Amino acid sequence: MKTLILILFSFLLISVSLKADPSGSLMTKDQIKKLSGSYLEGKLDFENPVLVDVDKDGDFDALKFDNGNVEYYKNVGTQENPSFVLENKNYEKYDRAFFVDPKMPYPIFFADKDGDGDLDLFVIKDKEYNKQQQKFDYKVSSAENSMGLDTGTLITIILVLVIVLLVLAILH
């Protein structure tokens, strides 16, 4: 439950603060699978980043969600060979709805999957080592951002989620 709410909250936070560039490149699940190793293996000093093109330069940058704070790591490399530099330690704040600090459960990519101008969700759920090719293969799931919600609706959803979490915490 905590994992689902954290992913949903991240999706809402990022979709409100970032919009995809309709002229930018589209990404498929296969393209995300192919790029995953470049972004996840030894490039960052933390696990399970949220990867999104924050600065709209055509490559994925990294966001670290931790303890109510979001840090922004700019990709100063390329799309295929990223290199990250901490750009803003206090990029965004979020309210913690839990008594403990949940970490991002999976690495997440946000990119436009279908060319409609909004960011869609790609989750790297698992990886397996491919002995023949001597590399990791990533299992990617994706979800279309078809909500089309305005800011007032998003705030209402977030408030309802916080209330539900508080009720669940009290009942347990």
Residue frames as qw, qx, qy, qz and C-alpha x, y, z in Angstrom:
[[0.000, 0.885, 0.465, 0.000, 0.00, 0.00, 0.00],
 [0.298, -0.804, 0.108, 0.504, 2.79, 2.43, 0.92],
 [0.432, -0.140, 0.606, 0.653, 4.62, 1.57, -2.30],
 [0.238, 0.599, 0.670, 0.369, 1.57, 2.21, -4.45],
 [0.103, -0.943, -0.285, 0.137, 0.83, 5.53, -2.77],
 [0.393, -0.635, 0.292, 0.598, 4.47, 6.67, -3.06],
 [0.374, 0.106, 0.665, 0.637, 4.53, 5.85, -6.79],
 [0.106, 0.770, 0.590, 0.218, 1.17, 7.56, -7.32],
 [0.237, -0.900, -0.106, 0.349, 2.30, 10.62, -5.39],
 [0.424, -0.389, 0.455, 0.679, 5.54, 10.77, -7.42],
 [0.308, 0.395, 0.697, 0.513, 3.57, 10.49, -10.64],
 [0.019, -0.893, -0.447, -0.044, 1.25, 13.31, -9.61],
 [0.358, -0.786, 0.084, 0.497, 4.08, 15.54, -8.36],
 [0.395, -0.224, 0.557, 0.695, 6.11, 15.13, -11.53],
 [0.252, 0.534, 0.679, 0.436, 3.15, 15.45, -13.90],
 [0.081, -0.938, -0.310, 0.129, 2.22, 18.75, -12.26],
 [0.320, -0.790, 0.224, 0.474, 5.75, 20.19, -12.25],
 [0.198, -0.355, 0.687, 0.602, 6.91, 18.88, -15.64],
 [0.737, 0.518, 0.235, -0.366, 5.23, 18.63, -19.00],
 [0.702, 0.035, 0.546, 0.456, 6.62, 16.68, -21.92],
 [0.105, 0.554, -0.309, -0.766, 7.78, 18.62, -24.95],
 [0.793, 0.422, 0.349, -0.266, 5.50, 17.56, -27.82],
 [0.563, 0.745, -0.342, -0.104, 8.37, 18.07, -30.26],
 [0.284, -0.592, 0.750, -0.078, 10.64, 15.79, -28.23],
 [0.392, 0.211, -0.861, -0.247, 11.33, 12.15, -28.98],
 [0.841, -0.262, -0.044, -0.470, 8.89, 9.42, -28.03],
 [0.054, -0.433, 0.880, -0.186, 10.00, 6.45, -25.94],
 [0.823, -0.090, -0.423, -0.368, 8.79, 2.87, -26.08],
 [0.834, -0.494, 0.220, -0.106, 9.14, 0.13, -23.46],
 [0.920, 0.176, 0.042, 0.349, 11.89, -1.45, -25.59],
 [0.357, 0.710, -0.178, 0.580, 13.82, 1.83, -25.75],
 [0.469, -0.737, 0.278, -0.399, 13.55, 2.25, -21.99],
 [0.966, -0.206, 0.133, 0.076, 14.75, -1.36, -21.52],
 [0.766, 0.433, -0.048, 0.473, 17.72, -0.64, -23.77],
 [0.128, 0.741, -0.216, 0.623, 18.65, 2.58, -21.95],
 [0.723, -0.657, -0.094, -0.194, 18.06, 1.25, -18.41],
 [0.875, -0.170, -0.098, 0.442, 21.53, -0.18, -17.87],
 [0.416, 0.476, -0.035, 0.774, 23.16, 3.09, -18.92],
 [0.257, -0.673, 0.026, -0.693, 21.21, 4.97, -16.28],
 [0.789, -0.538, -0.020, -0.295, 21.01, 2.46, -13.44],
 [0.940, -0.094, -0.130, 0.302, 24.34, 0.63, -13.30],
 [0.674, -0.260, -0.078, 0.687, 26.91, 2.60, -11.31],
 [0.244, 0.557, 0.218, 0.763, 25.91, 6.06, -12.54],
 [0.352, -0.711, -0.007, -0.609, 24.28, 7.34, -9.35],
 [0.182, 0.259, -0.787, 0.530, 25.17, 6.99, -5.69],
 [0.483, 0.036, 0.552, -0.678, 21.58, 6.13, -4.74],
 [0.180, 0.175, 0.949, 0.193, 19.08, 3.44, -5.71],
 [0.149, 0.623, 0.767, 0.040, 15.79, 3.74, -7.57],
 [0.059, -0.266, 0.045, 0.961, 15.98, 7.18, -9.16],
 [0.459, 0.721, 0.473, -0.215, 13.13, 8.91, -10.93],
 [0.398, -0.153, 0.473, 0.771, 14.43, 9.69, -14.43],
 [0.311, 0.828, 0.463, -0.056, 12.88, 12.53, -16.40],
 [0.484, 0.359, 0.161, 0.781, 14.14, 15.22, -18.77],
 [0.244, -0.739, -0.399, 0.485, 13.92, 18.08, -16.26],
 [0.150, -0.609, 0.167, 0.761, 15.87, 20.62, -18.32],
 [0.670, 0.648, 0.274, -0.238, 14.29, 19.63, -21.69],
 [0.050, 0.733, -0.563, -0.379, 17.65, 18.99, -23.38],
 [0.758, 0.344, -0.442, -0.335, 16.76, 15.55, -24.77],
 [0.503, 0.164, -0.817, 0.229, 18.29, 13.27, -22.13],
 [0.661, -0.600, -0.434, -0.124, 17.09, 11.91, -18.81],
 [0.005, 0.564, -0.506, 0.652, 18.05, 13.69, -15.60],
 [0.526, -0.225, -0.802, 0.175, 17.66, 12.06, -12.17],
 [0.409, -0.609, 0.111, -0.671, 15.53, 12.95, -9.17],
 [0.403, -0.001, -0.836, 0.372, 16.17, 11.50, -5.73],
 [0.552, -0.603, -0.194, -0.543, 13.19, 11.34, -3.35],
 [0.607, -0.045, -0.645, 0.461, 14.42, 11.20, 0.23],
 [0.333, -0.386, -0.551, 0.660, 13.11, 12.31, 3.60],
 [0.103, 0.838, 0.432, -0.316, 10.61, 14.85, 2.24],
 [0.010, -0.767, 0.300, 0.567, 13.11, 16.38, -0.17],
 [0.834, 0.472, 0.253, 0.132, 13.73, 15.96, -3.90],
 [0.338, -0.624, 0.415, 0.569, 17.28, 16.38, -5.23],
 [0.699, 0.696, 0.060, -0.152, 17.90, 17.11, -8.93],
 [0.576, -0.379, 0.547, 0.476, 20.89, 15.52, -10.70],
 [0.497, 0.737, -0.150, -0.432, 21.54, 17.01, -14.15],
 [0.873, 0.133, 0.376, 0.282, 22.72, 14.68, -16.90],
 [0.027, 0.842, -0.316, -0.436, 25.80, 16.38, -18.36],
 [0.372, -0.174, 0.827, 0.385, 26.50, 13.37, -20.60],
 [0.346, 0.083, -0.570, -0.740, 24.38, 12.05, -23.43],
 [0.812, -0.097, -0.007, -0.575, 21.16, 10.03, -23.63],
 [0.923, 0.125, -0.362, -0.018, 23.13, 6.81, -24.23],
 [0.677, 0.047, -0.449, 0.582, 26.09, 7.60, -21.93],
 [0.300, -0.880, -0.178, -0.323, 24.79, 9.67, -19.00],
 [0.504, 0.052, -0.468, 0.724, 26.91, 11.41, -16.40],
 [0.336, -0.804, -0.448, -0.199, 25.18, 13.04, -13.43],
 [0.289, 0.195, -0.350, 0.869, 26.06, 16.14, -11.41],
 [0.177, -0.639, -0.653, 0.368, 24.06, 17.34, -8.39],
 [0.148, 0.491, 0.284, 0.810, 22.39, 20.50, -9.69],
 [0.359, -0.492, 0.073, -0.789, 19.93, 21.34, -6.91],
 [0.192, 0.014, -0.902, 0.387, 19.85, 19.67, -3.49],
 [0.208, 0.394, 0.623, -0.643, 16.47, 21.30, -2.71],
 [0.039, -0.097, -0.650, -0.752, 14.70, 21.01, -6.08],
 [0.547, -0.385, -0.385, -0.636, 11.29, 20.23, -4.57],
 [0.206, -0.178, 0.765, -0.583, 9.71, 19.33, -1.22],
 [0.581, -0.251, -0.614, -0.472, 6.95, 16.85, -0.52],
 [0.567, -0.461, 0.363, -0.578, 4.96, 16.06, 2.58],
 [0.229, 0.153, -0.958, 0.080, 5.71, 12.76, 4.20],
 [0.696, -0.287, -0.154, -0.640, 2.52, 10.91, 4.94],
 [0.873, -0.125, -0.465, 0.076, 4.26, 8.06, 6.79],
 [0.589, -0.792, 0.160, 0.000, 5.91, 7.81, 10.15],
 [0.676, -0.303, 0.475, 0.475, 8.89, 6.16, 8.47],
 [0.239, 0.687, -0.325, -0.605, 10.51, 7.43, 5.30],
 [0.857, 0.258, 0.444, 0.038, 9.66, 5.11, 2.41],
 [0.213, -0.451, 0.560, 0.661, 12.24, 4.95, -0.34],
 [0.620, 0.431, -0.285, -0.590, 11.30, 4.83, -4.00],
 [0.831, -0.121, 0.528, -0.129, 10.59, 1.10, -4.51],
 [0.772, 0.301, 0.441, 0.344, 11.63, 0.90, -8.18],
 [0.216, -0.271, 0.306, 0.887, 13.55, 2.99, -10.69],
 [0.387, 0.718, 0.545, -0.195, 11.06, 5.06, -12.68],
 [0.262, -0.004, 0.412, 0.873, 11.34, 6.77, -16.07],
 [0.322, 0.719, 0.426, -0.444, 8.94, 9.51, -17.19],
 [0.123, -0.217, 0.566, 0.786, 8.76, 10.02, -20.96],
 [0.601, 0.362, 0.034, -0.712, 6.12, 10.61, -23.60],
 [0.493, -0.024, 0.864, 0.098, 5.09, 7.15, -24.80],
 [0.420, 0.525, 0.730, 0.123, 2.41, 8.12, -27.30],
 [0.280, 0.217, 0.310, 0.882, 3.11, 11.68, -28.48],
 [0.172, -0.780, -0.556, -0.229, 0.19, 13.32, -26.68],
 [0.111, 0.710, -0.154, 0.679, 2.42, 15.84, -24.90],
 [0.609, -0.669, 0.230, -0.358, 2.20, 14.43, -21.36],
 [0.078, 0.511, -0.841, 0.158, 4.65, 12.29, -19.43],
 [0.901, -0.131, -0.291, -0.293, 3.88, 8.59, -19.13],
 [0.555, -0.620, 0.520, -0.195, 5.23, 6.21, -16.49],
 [0.789, 0.306, -0.532, 0.021, 7.80, 3.45, -17.08],
 [0.637, -0.627, 0.387, -0.225, 8.72, 1.28, -14.07],
 [0.478, 0.441, -0.758, 0.051, 11.81, -0.97, -14.05],
 [0.823, -0.406, 0.031, -0.397, 10.37, -3.85, -12.05],
 [0.867, -0.327, 0.356, 0.124, 13.23, -6.33, -12.23],
 [0.369, 0.732, -0.536, -0.202, 16.44, -7.29, -13.96],
 [0.958, -0.094, 0.268, 0.044, 17.91, -10.63, -14.94],
 [0.192, -0.651, 0.604, 0.418, 21.44, -11.41, -16.04],
 [0.853, 0.483, -0.027, -0.193, 21.57, -12.67, -19.63],
 [0.704, -0.428, 0.480, 0.301, 24.49, -15.13, -19.69],
 [0.713, 0.414, 0.418, 0.381, 24.65, -15.31, -23.48],
 [0.291, 0.837, 0.107, 0.452, 24.91, -11.56, -23.98],
 [0.590, -0.162, -0.397, 0.684, 26.69, -11.01, -20.63],
 [0.058, -0.234, 0.073, -0.968, 24.48, -8.10, -19.63],
 [0.201, 0.306, 0.729, -0.579, 21.37, -7.38, -17.61],
 [0.130, -0.401, -0.656, -0.626, 17.93, -7.50, -19.23],
 [0.143, 0.066, 0.445, -0.882, 15.37, -5.19, -17.61],
 [0.024, -0.519, -0.844, -0.133, 11.66, -5.87, -17.17],
 [0.037, 0.039, 0.041, -0.998, 9.72, -2.68, -17.86],
 [0.080, 0.643, 0.761, -0.046, 6.06, -1.93, -17.22],
 [0.084, 0.090, 0.126, 0.984, 4.43, 1.23, -18.46],
 [0.064, 0.660, 0.696, -0.274, 1.28, 3.22, -17.80],
 [0.187, 0.527, 0.368, 0.743, -0.31, 5.91, -19.94],
 [0.060, -0.301, -0.396, 0.865, -0.97, 9.24, -18.25],
 [0.063, -0.447, -0.670, -0.590, -4.57, 9.59, -19.33],
 [0.209, -0.551, -0.627, 0.510, -5.73, 11.52, -16.28],
 [0.144, 0.544, 0.313, 0.765, -5.68, 15.02, -17.77],
 [0.415, -0.718, -0.512, 0.225, -6.21, 16.42, -14.28],
 [0.115, 0.821, -0.062, 0.555, -5.96, 20.07, -13.36],
 [0.243, 0.359, -0.611, 0.662, -4.08, 21.33, -10.31],
 [0.526, -0.311, 0.280, -0.741, -7.19, 21.60, -8.10],
 [0.938, -0.034, -0.202, -0.279, -8.13, 17.99, -8.78],
 [0.685, 0.284, -0.564, 0.364, -4.57, 16.83, -8.07],
 [0.062, -0.387, 0.533, -0.750, -4.52, 18.68, -4.74],
 [0.764, -0.211, 0.103, -0.601, -7.86, 17.06, -3.83],
 [0.917, 0.109, -0.383, -0.021, -6.50, 13.59, -4.67],
 [0.439, 0.353, -0.601, 0.567, -3.38, 14.19, -2.60],
 [0.341, -0.357, 0.410, -0.767, -5.43, 15.41, 0.38],
 [0.898, -0.111, -0.074, -0.420, -7.70, 12.35, 0.17],
 [0.806, 0.221, -0.505, 0.215, -4.64, 10.06, 0.06],
 [0.140, 0.391, -0.579, 0.701, -3.18, 11.76, 3.14],
 [0.617, -0.279, 0.247, -0.693, -6.47, 11.35, 5.03],
 [0.944, 0.031, -0.263, -0.197, -6.69, 7.67, 4.03],
 [0.614, 0.318, -0.582, 0.429, -3.11, 7.10, 5.20],
 [0.146, -0.389, 0.504, -0.757, -3.76, 8.78, 8.52],
 [0.816, -0.178, 0.073, -0.545, -6.88, 6.65, 9.09],
 [0.903, 0.157, -0.397, 0.036, -4.94, 3.49, 8.22],
 [0.358, 0.398, -0.599, 0.595, -2.11, 4.49, 10.58],
 [0.428, -0.349, 0.389, -0.737, -4.57, 5.09, 13.41],
 [0.909, -0.061, -0.073, -0.406, -6.35, 1.77, 12.83],
 [0.837, 0.196, -0.458, 0.225, -3.12, -0.24, 12.91]]
